[in-house]
Amino acid sequence: MAGNSKPAIVKSASRTLDIIEFIVNSSKPPTFTTIQEFLDIPKSSLSYLLQELTNRDYIHFDPDTRVYYPGAKLIKISASCINNTNLSREIWLGIKRLSDELGETTQAGLLEGRFVVYIAKCQGRKDISVTTVGFKIPAHATALGKMMLSSLSEDELKARFNNVELERYTENTIVSYEKLLSELKQIAKQGYAIDNQEIIPGGICVAAPILDKSNKVVAAMSVTVPAIRVTDEFLQELIDKVRAAALNVSLRLGKI
């Protein structure tokens, strides 16, 4: 009995890993049909495995767009593995130096589907704190999220936001896909993103991209400050310092 069951167990495990790898490596979030056709897994088996992976939060299914993304648990596992690597160390040192320099709260995040997952945070000496490590926030309403979304192609963006209603959090939140797309194009050109009280009233956030060796956006870092303290001059200082800090992290990652 044990000998007969082993091949089935191995086959199921192999299919599960194939599914995870395919979803993680896809250029845009795949549908059930795309996964089934590429991996050639029987529909009933694929349905069961996808449901199990979704239930355990390894993948995320978006009911609006009918596509699959890497789930929160994969992100957390990745972050846990990264915690002992140079990547994590450089990101942490980058936001720590920036926080020490400005006295403000800094953070870093990864993109998960239409959301930002915060992977690191350094509390500043001054008076604002809006995130927690592991916290997930809609990307369209945050500087970190918009920064990372700006690196995606229009096809990838459509796959993530097709038929999705953008939730409003404040009167400044972008709730039009066309306006979001226009802003993302501008962000890609200028190399930084700003959240002007779009997720919480009274908070302004500036973000810049973190690039890997292949010049791909793998994360983003940001600084958050109370809007009441932000002048045009201070905003420009924040932009310059966040971009410089992110560039420094990216350059150091390129040497790893």
C-alpha positions in Angstrom: 0.0 0.0 0.0 2.8 2.4 1.0 4.7 1.7 -2.2 1.6 2.3 -4.4 0.7 5.6 -2.7 4.1 7.2 -2.9 4.0 8.0 -6.7 0.6 9.7 -6.3 2.0 11.7 -3.4 5.1 12.7 -5.3 3.0 13.6 -8.3 0.7 15.8 -6.3 3.6 17.5 -4.6 5.3 18.1 -8.0 2.1 19.6 -9.4 1.7 21.9 -6.4 5.3 23.2 -6.8 4.7 23.6 -10.6 1.6 25.7 -9.8 3.4 27.9 -7.4 6.3 28.4 -9.7 4.1 29.2 -12.6 2.1 31.8 -10.7 5.2 33.4 -9.3 7.0 33.6 -12.6 4.1 34.6 -14.8 4.5 38.0 -16.5 0.9 38.7 -15.6 -1.5 37.0 -13.1 -2.8 33.8 -14.7 -6.4 32.5 -14.9 -7.4 28.9 -14.2 -7.5 28.2 -17.9 -4.0 29.6 -18.4 -2.6 27.5 -15.6 -4.4 24.3 -16.8 -3.3 24.6 -20.4 0.3 25.4 -19.6 0.8 22.7 -16.9 -1.6 20.2 -18.5 -3.0 19.2 -15.1 -6.5 17.6 -15.1 -9.1 20.3 -14.2 -10.4 18.4 -11.2 -6.9 18.0 -9.8 -6.0 21.6 -10.5 -9.2 22.9 -8.9 -8.5 20.9 -5.7 -4.8 22.0 -5.5 -5.6 25.7 -6.2 -8.3 25.6 -3.6 -6.0 24.1 -1.0 -3.2 26.6 -1.8 -5.8 29.5 -1.6 -7.2 28.2 1.7 -3.7 28.1 3.2 -2.9 31.6 1.8 0.0 30.5 -0.5 -1.8 32.0 -3.4 -4.6 34.6 -3.7 -7.6 34.4 -6.0 -9.1 37.6 -7.1 -12.8 37.0 -7.7 -13.2 40.2 -9.7 -10.6 39.5 -12.3 -10.6 35.7 -12.0 -6.8 35.5 -11.7 -4.2 34.2 -9.2 -1.4 36.0 -7.4 1.3 34.9 -5.0 -0.4 34.9 -1.5 0.5 36.5 1.8 2.1 33.3 3.1 4.5 33.1 0.2 5.4 36.7 0.7 6.0 36.1 4.4 8.1 33.0 3.7 10.1 35.0 1.2 10.6 37.8 3.7 11.6 35.3 6.4 14.2 33.8 4.1 15.4 37.3 3.1 15.8 38.2 6.7 19.1 36.3 6.8 20.3 37.6 3.4 22.1 40.6 2.1 18.9 41.8 0.4 17.1 42.2 3.7 20.1 43.7 5.4 20.6 46.3 2.7 16.9 47.2 2.7 16.8 47.5 6.5 20.0 49.5 6.6 18.6 51.8 3.9 15.4 52.7 5.7 17.3 52.9 9.0 19.8 55.4 7.7 17.0 57.4 6.0 15.0 57.5 9.2 18.0 58.5 11.3 18.8 61.3 8.8 15.3 62.7 8.6 14.0 61.7 12.0 10.9 60.4 10.2 9.2 57.0 9.9 10.4 55.0 6.9 9.2 51.7 5.5 9.7 49.2 2.7 7.3 47.0 0.9 6.7 44.4 -1.8 3.9 44.2 -4.3 1.3 41.4 -4.0 -1.3 41.6 -6.7 -3.2 44.9 -6.1 -1.7 45.3 -2.6 1.5 46.4 -0.8 2.9 44.1 1.9 5.1 46.0 4.3 8.3 44.0 5.0 10.3 46.5 7.1 9.7 49.6 9.1 11.8 52.0 11.1 9.9 54.3 13.5 11.1 57.9 13.4 11.6 60.3 16.3 8.7 62.4 15.1 5.0 62.1 15.3 3.5 59.6 12.8 3.1 55.9 12.5 0.7 54.3 10.0 2.0 50.8 9.1 3.0 47.5 10.7 5.3 44.9 9.2 3.1 42.3 7.5 0.3 44.8 7.0 -1.4 44.8 3.5 -2.8 48.0 1.9 -4.3 48.6 -1.5 -1.5 49.7 -3.8 -3.4 52.3 -5.7 -3.8 54.5 -2.5 -0.1 54.4 -1.4 3.2 55.8 -2.6 4.9 52.5 -2.2 2.2 50.7 -4.2 2.0 53.3 -7.0 5.8 53.2 -7.3 5.9 49.5 -7.8 2.8 49.5 -10.0 4.5 52.0 -12.3 7.0 49.3 -13.3 4.3 47.1 -14.7 3.2 47.1 -18.4 -0.3 48.2 -19.3 -1.3 44.6 -20.0 -0.1 43.6 -16.5 -2.0 46.5 -15.0 -5.2 45.7 -16.9 -5.0 42.1 -15.7 -4.8 43.3 -12.1 -7.4 46.0 -12.2 -9.9 44.9 -14.9 -13.4 45.3 -13.6 -12.1 46.3 -10.2 -13.6 49.2 -8.4 -10.8 51.3 -6.8 -11.7 51.8 -3.1 -11.8 55.4 -1.8 -10.2 56.0 1.6 -10.0 59.8 1.6 -11.1 62.6 -0.8 -7.7 62.4 -2.4 -7.7 58.7 -3.2 -7.5 57.9 -6.9 -10.6 55.9 -7.8 -10.5 56.2 -11.6 -8.4 53.6 -13.5 -7.6 56.1 -16.2 -6.4 58.6 -13.7 -4.3 55.9 -12.0 -2.8 54.8 -15.3 -1.9 58.5 -16.1 -0.2 59.0 -12.7 1.7 55.7 -13.0 3.1 56.8 -16.3 4.3 60.1 -14.7 5.7 58.2 -11.7 7.7 55.9 -14.1 9.2 59.0 -15.8 10.1 60.9 -12.7 11.3 58.0 -10.6 9.4 58.6 -7.4 5.8 58.5 -6.1 3.8 60.6 -3.7 0.8 59.7 -1.6 -0.8 63.1 -0.7 -3.2 62.0 2.1 -4.6 59.3 -0.2 -4.8 56.5 2.4 -5.1 58.5 5.6 -5.9 62.1 6.2 -3.0 64.1 7.4 -0.2 61.9 6.1 2.1 62.4 3.1 4.4 59.7 1.9 7.2 59.7 -0.7 8.5 56.5 -2.2 11.3 55.4 -4.6 12.1 52.1 -6.2 14.6 49.4 -5.2 16.1 47.6 -8.2 17.9 44.3 -8.4 20.9 43.3 -10.5 18.8 43.1 -13.7 17.4 46.6 -13.1 14.0 45.2 -12.2 11.9 46.8 -9.4 11.8 44.3 -6.6 10.6 46.5 -3.8 10.2 50.1 -2.8 11.1 52.3 0.2 9.3 55.4 1.5 9.1 58.0 4.2 5.9 59.2 5.9 5.4 62.6 7.4 2.5 64.7 8.8 1.1 66.9 6.0 1.0 69.9 8.3 4.8 70.0 8.3 5.3 69.7 4.6 6.3 72.7 2.7 7.4 72.7 -1.0 11.0 72.9 0.1 10.7 70.0 2.6 8.8 67.9 0.1 11.7 68.3 -2.4 14.1 67.4 0.3 12.1 64.2 1.0 12.0 63.3 -2.7 15.8 63.8 -3.1 16.7 61.9 0.1 14.4 59.0 -0.6 15.6 58.6 -4.2 19.2 58.8 -3.0 18.6 56.2 -0.3 16.8 53.8 -2.7 19.5 54.2 -5.3 22.2 53.5 -2.7 20.3 50.3 -1.7 19.9 49.3 -5.4 23.6 49.9 -6.1 24.6 47.8 -3.2 22.3 45.0 -4.2 23.9 45.1 -7.7 27.2 44.2 -6.0 25.8 41.2 -4.1 
